[in-house]
Amino acid sequence: MPSDCVFCRIVSGEIPTELVHDDGEFVAFRDIHPQAPVHLLIVPRVHFVSMLDVPDPAYLGRLLDAVRSVAREAGLATDGFRTVINTGRAGGQVVMHLHVHVLGGRAMRDPAG
């Protein structure tokens, strides 16, 4: 766990936050700079810089299953939601710990970038 990784510090409890989901493998919490009425982050408990660093493709499947669960728990399944995985600086990744944004509560606009 990199000591300078804010998501590792949240996962470890060093930085307190209200978890809206915790299945033992992934946690979810509200983004501190929301871009939609509902803006949640799903974060693996294990530190991976990006999805490119995950050695087991099944792990990514479990991550997406957690996204489904979080979206349903947040009441977003009926009207829909957007998921975003930024990869690398040019892809818009700011925190270098794999995470998925779940945005909803309003109609999303395009283009996303």
C-alpha positions in Angstrom: 0.0 0.0 0.0 1.6 3.3 -1.1 1.6 5.7 1.9 0.8 8.6 -0.4 -2.3 7.0 -2.0 -5.4 8.7 -0.8 -7.6 5.8 -1.7 -5.3 3.3 0.2 -5.6 5.6 3.2 -9.4 5.7 2.9 -9.6 1.9 2.5 -7.3 1.4 5.6 -9.5 3.8 7.7 -6.7 6.3 8.1 -8.8 8.9 6.3 -12.4 8.5 7.6 -15.3 8.5 5.2 -18.8 7.0 5.1 -18.7 3.8 3.1 -21.9 3.3 1.1 -20.8 -0.3 0.1 -18.2 -2.7 1.5 -18.2 -6.3 0.2 -14.7 -7.1 1.6 -13.0 -6.8 -1.8 -14.3 -3.4 -2.9 -15.6 -0.3 -1.1 -17.7 2.6 -2.4 -18.0 6.1 -1.1 -19.2 9.6 -2.3 -16.8 11.6 -4.4 -15.8 14.8 -2.6 -16.1 16.8 -5.8 -19.4 15.4 -7.3 -20.1 15.9 -10.9 -23.7 14.7 -10.6 -26.3 14.5 -7.9 -25.1 11.0 -7.2 -21.3 10.5 -7.7 -19.8 7.4 -6.1 -16.4 5.9 -6.3 -15.9 2.1 -6.2 -12.3 1.3 -5.1 -10.5 -2.1 -4.7 -9.1 -2.7 -1.3 -5.9 -3.9 -3.1 -3.8 -1.2 -4.7 -3.6 -1.4 -8.5 -2.6 1.8 -10.3 -5.1 1.1 -13.1 -7.0 -1.6 -14.8 -4.0 -2.4 -16.9 -2.2 -3.6 -13.7 -4.8 -6.2 -12.7 -3.3 -9.6 -13.5 -6.7 -11.5 -13.3 -9.4 -10.6 -15.7 -12.0 -12.2 -13.3 -11.1 -9.5 -10.8 -12.3 -6.9 -13.2 -15.5 -8.8 -13.6 -16.0 -8.8 -9.8 -15.3 -5.0 -9.8 -18.0 -4.5 -12.4 -20.3 -6.7 -10.4 -19.7 -4.4 -7.4 -20.5 -1.4 -9.7 -23.9 -3.0 -10.4 -24.6 -3.6 -6.7 -23.6 0.0 -5.8 -25.8 1.4 -8.6 -28.7 -0.6 -7.5 -28.2 0.3 -3.8 -28.0 4.0 -4.8 -31.4 3.7 -6.6 -29.9 4.3 -10.0 -30.9 1.1 -11.8 -34.3 2.4 -13.0 -33.3 5.6 -14.7 -29.7 4.7 -15.6 -26.3 5.9 -14.7 -22.8 6.5 -16.2 -19.7 4.6 -15.3 -16.2 6.0 -15.9 -12.8 4.4 -15.5 -10.1 6.9 -16.2 -6.7 5.2 -17.0 -3.5 7.2 -16.9 -2.9 10.9 -16.8 -4.0 11.4 -20.5 -7.1 9.4 -19.7 -8.0 11.8 -16.9 -6.9 9.7 -14.0 -6.0 11.9 -11.0 -5.7 9.4 -8.2 -3.3 6.6 -9.3 -5.4 3.8 -7.7 -7.9 1.9 -9.8 -11.4 3.2 -9.3 -14.8 3.4 -11.0 -17.0 6.5 -11.0 -20.7 5.9 -10.9 -22.7 9.0 -11.8 -26.5 9.4 -11.8 -29.4 11.3 -10.6 -29.7 13.4 -13.8 -29.5 12.9 -17.5 -25.9 12.6 -18.6 -24.6 14.9 -21.4 -22.3 14.1 -24.3 -19.6 14.2 -25.3 -18.2 12.9 -22.0 -14.7 14.2 -22.6 
